[in-house]
């Protein structure tokens, strides 16, 4: 009780954050949301809004687990650069064929010669020349196949559309391949490598690859709600591991951000050179780097979207990071507004951010006292 009394002034609502989120939830019929904000490495706000489950009336907290969809790509890119830092991998290495990292395990007999030119870097930057996120996105086909079987089938059926390195085409399948590269180089499963070499060094214990059905929900995981006829529990989320399969809380994703944001407030888990490489755009698209969208103002971000899921992480040049997670999604205006929800708050000099770092103590308070 003494700890709660001491911290109560720091856990008060921040209207510049709460009001736009509550209005957004009402406008787009969002059952539940969670947000976490850091400033110069300190957790300054973490809060849940609405319901994790509308039937049981379980409320969202800052510790509720959500699917994070394509925000998983930032995690995978971090893992790749961790292997680079460990001198186990070079991002300019080729991937397929006798000289490639994966050898001939997935290479079809009729392979397009350009396939043997695809590099790790091109997969990171979505410039491999194939497998775009369109109506034939491989990750939403052949749902009963595991990742390895899917790769063999897709590489047999779908040839590259462009020479590697020339064209930007956002590719979920490319990040699925990166997951298999991590497994090959590390000698362990993708999830285990990420857990031991990325998440644990960042102080994260409660992130997982998600399940596919509502019966496979993890402890503290929210329920997902479709809109406009979408069904959140029909896709193979587990197979999406490296491109869209993680579930996490906003507070844990905030821990990850401060561990890779390039600021000196908290030591990064990657070398400075790797952080720079990870956040430098390609010649084909200066606005997308490796698992991060970037701009000239030195802001980095990534969004995620699946039926029943919307997510975004942001790192700003002024020292703020934030995470927003939702258990539904709807039309394009929804995502435009989601992207703008917190910019006014962080750019407003009158926003009263607490001085205390809530990392490490906020979880205890929320779990024991019920404050969110």
N, C-alpha and C positions, 0 to 999 in steps of 0.2 A: 504493500500500500504506500509506503514511503516513496518508493521509486516512481510509482504512478503519480503521486502528488507532485513530486519534483519535476516530472516531465510534462505534466498537463499543459503548461503554457506553450510547449513546443508542438503539441498535438492538436491545437485548435484549427478549425477550418480556415482555409485560405480562399476567400471569395473569388479572387481572380482565376483560380483553378476550378473550384467547385461549380460556380455558376455556368460557365460554358459547357462543362461536361454534363451537368444535369439537364440543360436545355437540349443538348445534342441527343441525349438518351430519350428524352420525351419526343423529339421531332422524328427520330428514326426507330422508335419502338425497340430500344436496346434493353434487354432484361438486366444485364450486368456488365460492369466495366471495372477495371483496376488501373491505377496510375502510380508511377514512382518517378521521382525527380531527384537528380543529384546536382550539386554545384561545387566545383573545385574538389571533387572526390568524395564529398559528404552527401549522405542521403538526407535531403531536407524536407521531403514530403512523400508519403506513401499511403494510399487510401483505396478502399473498395467502395463501389457504388452499386446499389440495386441487388439483384438476386443471382446467386450461382445456380439455383434451381427454383423455378417458379412454382412448382407443385409443392415442394416441402418448405418453401419460403426460406431456404438457407441463404444467408447473405454473402455477398462477395467481400473478401478481405484482401489486404495487401499480400496475403500468402496463398490465395486461391490459385490453382494451376489452370492455365489456359493453353489450348493449342496456339502456337505462334506462327504456323504456316511458313512463309518464305523468309521470315526473320531467321529461320534455321540456316539460311545460306551464309549469314555473317558468322555463325558458329563454325560452319564447315570451313570457311575461308581462314578463320583463326587457327583451326586445327592444321590446315595445310601449311600455314606459315610457322606454326610450332614445329612441324617436321623439318621445315627449312632451317629454323634456328638450331635444331638438333643435328643438323648436317646429314639428314637421312633422305633429303629430297631437294631437287632443283626445279623451280617452276618452269624452266625452259625445256625440261625433259619431255620427250614424246611419250605418248600413252600406249599406243597400239602397235602390234607387230613385234618381230623378234627383238628389235632394239628398244621397244617401249617398256614402260613400267609394268604394264599388265600382260606383256608378251602376246602370245597368240590365243590365249584362253577364250577371248570373246571375238576374235577376228574371223569374219566369214571368208569363205573361199573366193567369193566374187567381190572382195572389198574394193571400194573406190580408192585409188592410190593416194588421194588426199587424206584418207583416214590415218595413214601412217605419219602424217605431218602434224596432227593435232597435238598440242602441248597442254600441260597442266595450266599454264597461264591463260591460254585461250578458253579453257573450260571455266576458269574462275571469272573471266571477263565476258562470258557469253559470246565469244567470237570464234567458236570452233567451226562454224559454217553449217550447222545442222540442228535438227531436233528442237524446233522452236515451240513455245507455249501457245499453240494455236489449237484448232479443232482436232488435230491428230497428236496432241501432246502425249508422248509415250507413257508418262506417269499416270495417266488416267485411262489406260488401255490394259487389257489382259490382267485384270485385277487379282486373279488367283495365282499369278506367277510371283516368285520372290525376285529380289533385285538382280541376282545373278542370271536367272533364267530369262528375265525380261531383257537384260542387256544383250544376251545372245540372240534373242528373237528380233529386237529392234535393229541391231547392227546388220542383221541378215536382210531385213525388209526395207529399211529407210536409209538411203544413201545421203551423203552430205549435199547440201544445196549450193554451197559456195566454197571456194578455197579457204582454208583456215586463216584467220587473222584479218580478213577483209571486211566482214559484215557483222554488225551487232544483231543478235537475235536471242532474246531472253530464253533460257533453256533450263527447265527443271531437270530434264534428263542429263544434261551436262553435269549438274551437281550430284545426281545419283552416281555418275561415273566417278566423281571426286571422292565420294564415300567409299567406293571400292578401291580407289588408289590408296586412301588412308589405311584401309584394312590390309592391303598388300604390303605396303611399306612398313607399317607398324607391327604386323604379325598378330593382330588382335581385332576384335570387332570394332566397327566404327563407334558405336556407343561407348564401349569401354575405353577406347583411346581418348575420346573427347572428355569423358568423365574424369579420367586420371590426369590428363595433361593440359586441359583447358579449364574445366569447371572447378575441380578441387583447388588448383592454385589460385583461382579467383574467389575462393571461399564459398562455393556453391555445392550443396548436398542434395537438393530436392528438384532436379531436372531429369526428365525421362523422355524416351521415345514413346509417343502416345499409342493408344490402342485404336481399333477400328469401330468397335461397337459400344453402345452405352453400358453394356455389362462389363466392359474392360476399363471403365473409368478408374483412375488412380485415386488414392486418398487425397481429399481436398481439391479434386478436379471439378470444374464447373460442368454443367450440362449445356449443350450447344443447340441453338434454335435457328432453324431455317426460315427465310422469308421468300415470298414470291415462288413458292413451290419447291425450294431447295431442300435437300435432305442431307443433314450433316453426318449421318452414320452409314454412308454407302461406299465411301472411298477407302482405299488401302493406305491409311495414314502411316502404319508401321513401315511399309515399304518406302515411304517418302523420306525416311530418316534424314538424309544429308541435305535434302532440298526443302523439306517442309514438315518433318515429323516430330519435332520437339514440342514438349509441353513444359511450361515454366510459370513462375510467378513474376510479377513486375519487379519485386524487390531483388530477386535473384538475377534477372536480366540487367537490372541496374548495377549490380555487383560486377557483372561481366563487362558492362560498358566502361566503368571506371578502370578496369584492368586492361583495356585495349584502346583507350581514347587518345593516347599520345600526349596527355598532359602530365606534368611532373608532380602533381599533388599526391598521387598514389602510383607506386611503381607498376609499370605494365608487365604483363606476362610474356610479351613479345619484345624482341629487340627493336630499337627505334627504327632501324633500317627496314625491318619487316612491316612495321606499322605504316611507314611511308609508302612502301611498295603496295601494300594492301589497299591503300586509299588514293592511289594514283590512277586516273582514268586511262582508257586505251585510246589508240589512234582511231579506232572505229567509232568510239563513243566516249568522249571526254567526261561525260556525266555519270558513267558507271565504271567503278574500279573492280575490286575483287570482293564480292559479298557486301559491297557498300555502294549506294548512290552518293555522288559527291557534287559539289559546285565550287565556283570560283571564290566563294566567301569562306571556304574551309569548313563548311557544314557537311556532315555525313549522316546518312539515314538509310533505313530499309523498311519496307512495308510488307505485310503478308495478308493473304486472303484465301479463305476456303469457305465452303458452305458452313454457316454457323460460327465463323471466325473472322476477326479483323485484328491486325496487330501493327504496331509501328515502334521503331526505336529511332532516336534522334541524338546526335552529338553535335553541339554547336561550338563555333569558334570562341565564344565568350565563356566557355567553361561549364555550360549546362549539358546534362544528358537527361533524356526521359524515355519512359516506356509507357505505352498505352495498349491495353488488351481488352477485347470485347468478345462476348459469346453469341454474336450474330453479325450479319452484314446485310447491306442492301445495295442500292444503285450507286452510280459513279459520284453523285453529289455527296453521298455519305463519306466516301474516302477523301474527297477534297476538303470537307469540313473537318474530318478526323485529323488530317495533316495540319490544320491550322489551329487546333484547339488550344495549345499551350503557348504559342509564340507571343501572344499579347502579355501573358502572365510573366514570362521570363524576360521580356523586354521592358516591363513596367517597373520603374525605379521605386514605386510605392508598394510593390509586393513585399510582404514581410516574411522573408524566409527565416526559419530558425537557425540559430548559430550552432546548435548542437548537432553532432553527427548521429543520425538515428540508426545507422548500420549497427548490428550486433545487439541492440537493446530493443529495437522496435518489435521484433518478432516475439520476444518474451512478453511484452506488455499486451500486444494484441491477443495472444493466445490465452493469457491468464486473466485478462480483464475485459476482453470483448470489444475493445475500441478499434475502430477501423476508419 
